[in-house]
Amino acid sequence: MDASTKAEIIDFLENKVQDCKILVIGDVMLDRYFYGNVTRISPEAPVPVNCIDRKKDTLGGAANVAHNLARLGCQTYLAGAIGDDHHGRLLIRELKKQGINTKGIILGREKTTTKVRVLGGHQQMMRLDFEETDSIAENAEHELKTFIDKIIDSGVNAVIISDYGKGMCTEELCQYAIKKCEEKSMPILVDPKGNNWGKYRGASYITPNVKEAGEVLGRKLPNETDSLRDAAKEIYEKYAVDSVMITRSEKGISIFGDTEITIPTVAQEVFDVSGAGDTVISEFTAGIGADLSIPTSIEMANCAAGIEVSKLGTYAVDKEEVLAALKQWQSDI
């Protein structure tokens, strides 16, 4: 990243990001962590007894994408479905705490998708999942379309579809949002799941990792630029997307389409890559939505991803952390 690109990102984050409005559509989740210590085995069964001393609730799935945008400073709107349950109320509480608009969160599921992780010391002992993966009902889909219409017509800068395969991102809903954005000449980016990518047809960008890109093409892809270029060409020709952005783990991020760019990863001690894809699509979309160039937007996303993977667990990167990383670079040269 050259000095002028860094200066452009700093100017955006310090002076313009608060005017950027982004709509996120997708599978919202609640991530719950219970921390404790194990000192004995249960007399009831040969299992460890974990004495819980604290807990933490965080935003997951599409809600984590929205969380990243909000922490960056964007005006963030979220469309998703939850259950009328305790986990749903906790999720709404966390969203409001982060200043995320929750008017698009509807009661359209039997239960709120929730992942409960139990840790003893620093070791994860168990994960409990509460979820359903059937497609949302037609009446719920109609309610979400009404909200999507209202928000896009009000003038957002970009839209993200964050598909986690939990039934929210039906073909009907995805195509509705994509066509709506096309009418408005508005960028819409998709973080895909599964192999039915036909529902993403016509999107501006699709953002798989190497494994996901290989799975949709039915073959294992080597993490090499030439191979990924050929794979991306197949994807954007088959699914009529404008560009394919592939996250490549330690090899950084590549975009293929009218523009081809590869950005090497930011050198960091990596603790945990969970949630890195959410950070990348959030930061990149904010940049694209604010009319930053593709190279500048991807550099900002890559910088934030380097911060995210240095943290344990899913983590939403704050604007000040990105600014600090960029300014530190400036002071070192």
C-alpha positions in Angstrom: 0.0 0.0 0.0 1.5 3.3 -1.0 1.3 6.5 1.0 -1.4 8.2 -1.2 -3.7 5.2 -0.7 -3.2 5.2 3.0 -3.9 8.9 3.1 -7.1 8.4 1.1 -8.3 5.7 3.6 -7.5 7.9 6.6 -9.4 10.8 5.1 -12.4 8.5 4.4 -12.4 7.1 8.0 -11.9 10.5 9.7 -14.2 12.6 7.6 -16.6 10.7 5.4 -17.5 7.2 6.7 -20.4 8.5 8.8 -22.2 9.5 5.6 -22.0 5.9 4.2 -25.2 3.9 4.5 -25.1 0.1 4.0 -27.9 -2.5 4.1 -27.1 -6.0 5.2 -29.5 -8.9 4.3 -28.9 -12.3 5.7 -28.8 -15.0 8.4 -28.5 -13.2 11.7 -27.0 -15.1 14.7 -26.2 -14.7 18.3 -22.8 -16.0 19.5 -22.7 -16.8 23.3 -19.6 -17.6 25.2 -19.5 -19.1 28.7 -16.1 -19.0 30.4 -15.2 -21.1 33.4 -12.6 -23.4 35.0 -12.6 -27.2 35.3 -11.2 -28.6 38.6 -13.1 -31.9 39.0 -15.0 -34.7 37.3 -18.7 -35.0 37.8 -19.8 -37.8 40.2 -22.9 -38.3 38.0 -20.9 -39.2 34.8 -17.3 -39.2 33.6 -17.5 -35.6 32.4 -15.7 -32.5 33.6 -17.5 -30.0 35.7 -17.1 -26.4 34.4 -17.7 -23.7 37.0 -18.8 -20.7 34.9 -17.6 -17.3 36.1 -18.5 -15.1 33.2 -20.3 -14.9 29.9 -20.2 -12.8 26.7 -22.8 -12.3 24.0 -21.7 -11.1 20.5 -23.2 -10.8 17.1 -22.7 -13.5 14.5 -23.4 -14.3 10.9 -25.0 -11.4 9.0 -25.2 -9.5 12.3 -21.4 -9.7 12.6 -21.2 -8.1 9.1 -23.4 -5.3 10.3 -21.4 -5.1 13.5 -18.2 -4.5 11.5 -19.9 -1.8 9.5 -21.2 -0.1 12.6 -17.8 -0.2 14.3 -16.3 1.3 11.2 -18.7 4.2 11.5 -21.2 3.5 8.8 -25.0 4.0 9.1 -26.0 0.3 9.2 -29.4 -1.3 8.4 -30.0 -5.0 8.9 -32.7 -7.3 7.4 -33.1 -10.8 9.0 -35.4 -13.1 10.8 -35.3 -14.3 14.4 -37.6 -16.3 16.8 -39.8 -15.0 19.5 -37.4 -16.3 22.2 -34.8 -15.3 24.8 -31.9 -15.5 22.3 -33.8 -13.2 19.9 -34.3 -10.6 22.5 -30.6 -10.8 23.5 -29.7 -10.4 19.8 -31.9 -7.3 19.4 -30.3 -5.9 22.6 -26.8 -6.3 21.2 -27.7 -4.8 17.8 -29.2 -1.7 19.4 -26.2 -1.4 21.7 -24.0 -1.1 18.5 -26.3 1.5 16.9 -27.5 -0.9 14.2 -31.0 -0.2 12.7 -33.2 -3.2 13.7 -36.4 -2.3 11.9 -35.7 -5.0 9.4 -35.4 -7.8 12.0 -38.7 -9.7 11.8 -40.2 -12.6 13.8 -40.0 -15.2 11.0 -38.3 -18.2 12.7 -39.3 -20.8 15.3 -36.0 -20.2 17.0 -33.2 -17.6 16.8 -30.0 -19.0 15.3 -27.5 -19.2 18.3 -24.1 -20.8 18.9 -23.2 -21.4 22.5 -19.6 -22.1 23.2 -18.4 -23.4 26.6 -14.8 -22.8 27.5 -12.7 -24.2 30.3 -9.6 -22.1 30.9 -8.5 -21.4 27.3 -9.9 -24.6 25.8 -13.3 -24.8 24.1 -15.0 -27.8 25.5 -18.3 -27.8 23.7 -20.5 -25.9 21.2 -24.3 -26.0 21.3 -26.2 -24.9 18.2 -29.8 -23.7 18.2 -30.9 -23.3 14.6 -33.3 -24.2 11.8 -32.3 -24.3 8.1 -35.7 -24.4 6.3 -36.4 -21.5 4.0 -38.3 -18.7 5.5 -42.1 -18.6 5.0 -43.6 -16.6 2.1 -45.2 -14.1 4.5 -41.9 -13.4 6.2 -40.2 -13.1 2.8 -42.9 -10.5 1.8 -42.3 -8.5 4.9 -38.5 -8.4 4.3 -39.0 -7.3 0.7 -41.1 -4.4 1.9 -38.3 -3.3 4.2 -35.6 -3.8 1.5 -37.7 -1.6 -0.8 -38.0 1.1 1.8 -34.3 1.2 2.7 -33.0 1.0 -0.9 -35.4 3.7 -2.0 -34.3 5.9 0.9 -30.8 6.0 -0.6 -28.2 3.6 0.8 -24.8 3.4 -0.8 -24.5 -0.4 -1.2 -26.1 -3.7 -0.2 -24.6 -6.9 1.2 -26.1 -10.4 1.1 -24.6 -12.4 3.9 -25.6 -16.0 3.3 -24.9 -18.5 6.1 -27.2 -21.2 4.7 -29.8 -21.0 7.5 -32.8 -20.4 5.1 -33.0 -16.6 5.1 -31.3 -16.1 1.7 -33.8 -17.7 -0.6 -33.5 -17.5 -4.4 -36.6 -15.3 -4.5 -35.3 -12.8 -1.9 -31.7 -12.7 -3.3 -32.9 -12.1 -6.8 -35.4 -9.5 -5.6 -32.6 -7.5 -3.8 -30.2 -7.9 -6.8 -32.7 -6.6 -9.3 -33.7 -3.8 -7.1 -30.0 -2.7 -6.8 -29.6 -3.1 -10.6 -32.5 -0.7 -11.1 -30.8 1.9 -8.8 -27.3 1.3 -10.3 -26.3 0.4 -6.7 -23.5 -2.1 -5.9 -24.6 -5.4 -4.2 -22.1 -7.8 -2.8 -22.6 -11.4 -1.9 -20.8 -13.6 0.6 -22.0 -17.0 -0.7 -22.8 -20.3 1.0 -23.5 -23.7 -0.5 -23.5 -24.6 -4.2 -26.7 -22.9 -5.5 -25.1 -19.7 -6.7 -27.8 -19.2 -9.3 -29.6 -17.2 -6.7 -26.8 -14.7 -6.7 -27.0 -14.2 -10.5 -26.4 -10.5 -11.5 -24.6 -9.4 -8.3 -21.8 -6.8 -8.5 -19.3 -8.9 -6.5 -19.2 -12.4 -5.1 -16.7 -13.0 -2.3 -15.9 -16.7 -1.7 -12.7 -18.1 -0.2 -10.6 -20.6 -2.2 -12.4 -23.6 -0.8 -15.9 -22.2 -1.5 -14.9 -21.3 -5.1 -13.6 -24.8 -5.7 -16.7 -26.4 -4.2 -19.1 -24.6 -6.5 -17.0 -25.6 -9.5 -16.8 -29.2 -8.3 -13.0 -29.4 -7.9 -10.3 -28.6 -5.5 -8.5 -25.3 -6.4 -4.8 -24.7 -5.7 -4.2 -21.4 -4.0 -2.4 -20.1 -7.1 -3.2 -16.9 -9.0 -3.4 -18.5 -12.4 -5.7 -21.3 -11.2 -7.9 -18.8 -9.4 -8.1 -16.5 -12.4 -9.4 -19.4 -14.5 -11.9 -20.3 -11.8 -13.1 -16.8 -11.4 -13.7 -16.5 -15.1 -15.9 -19.6 -15.0 -17.8 -18.1 -12.0 -18.5 -14.7 -13.4 -19.5 -16.1 -16.9 -21.7 -18.8 -15.4 -23.4 -16.6 -12.8 -23.3 -13.2 -14.6 -21.6 -11.4 -11.7 -19.3 -8.4 -12.5 -16.4 -9.5 -10.3 -15.1 -12.3 -8.1 -13.2 -11.5 -5.0 -11.4 -14.5 -3.5 -10.0 -14.5 0.0 -6.8 -16.5 0.0 -5.8 -16.9 3.6 -2.0 -16.2 4.0 -1.8 -15.2 0.3 -4.1 -12.2 0.7 -7.1 -11.3 -1.5 -7.5 -11.3 -5.2 -10.2 -9.6 -7.4 -10.9 -10.9 -10.9 -13.1 -9.2 -13.5 -12.7 -6.0 -15.4 -9.9 -5.2 -12.9 -7.5 -7.8 -11.6 -5.7 -7.1 -8.3 -3.9 -9.2 -5.7 -3.2 -7.7 -2.3 -0.8 -9.7 -0.1 -1.9 -10.3 3.4 -0.9 -7.9 6.2 1.8 -9.6 8.3 0.2 -10.5 11.6 0.4 -13.2 14.2 -2.7 -15.2 13.4 -4.8 -16.5 16.3 -8.2 -17.1 14.7 -9.5 -16.6 11.2 -13.2 -17.0 12.2 -15.1 -13.9 11.1 -12.3 -12.6 8.8 -14.6 -13.0 5.7 -17.2 -10.8 7.4 -14.6 -8.1 8.0 -13.4 -8.2 4.5 -16.8 -7.8 2.8 -17.8 -5.1 5.3 -14.8 -2.9 4.8 -14.6 -3.4 1.1 -18.3 -2.6 0.7 -18.0 0.6 2.7 -15.2 1.7 0.4 -17.0 0.8 -2.8 -20.2 2.4 -1.5 -18.4 5.6 -0.8 -16.8 5.6 -4.3 -13.3 4.8 -3.2 -11.4 2.9 -5.9 -11.3 -0.9 -6.0 -7.6 -1.0 -5.0 -8.1 1.5 -2.1 -11.2 -0.4 -0.9 -9.4 -3.8 -1.0 -6.4 -2.3 0.8 -8.7 -1.0 3.6 -10.4 -4.4 3.8 -7.1 -6.2 4.0 -5.8 -4.0 6.7 -8.9 -4.6 8.8 -8.7 -8.4 8.2 -5.1 -8.4 9.5 -6.4 -6.9 12.8 -9.3 -9.3 13.0 -7.3 -12.5 12.7 -5.0 -11.3 15.4 -7.9 -11.6 17.9 -9.4 -14.7 19.5 -12.9 -15.5 18.3 -15.2 -13.5 16.0 -14.2 -9.8 16.3 -15.6 -6.6 14.8 -12.8 -4.2 14.0 -13.1 -0.6 15.2 -12.4 2.4 13.0 -9.8 3.6 15.5 -7.9 0.3 15.2 -7.7 0.7 11.4 -6.6 4.3 11.7 -4.0 3.4 14.3 -2.5 0.7 12.1 -2.4 3.1 9.1 -0.9 6.0 11.1 1.7 3.6 12.7 2.8 2.7 9.2 3.1 6.4 8.3 5.3 7.0 11.4 7.5 4.1 10.6 8.5 5.1 7.0 
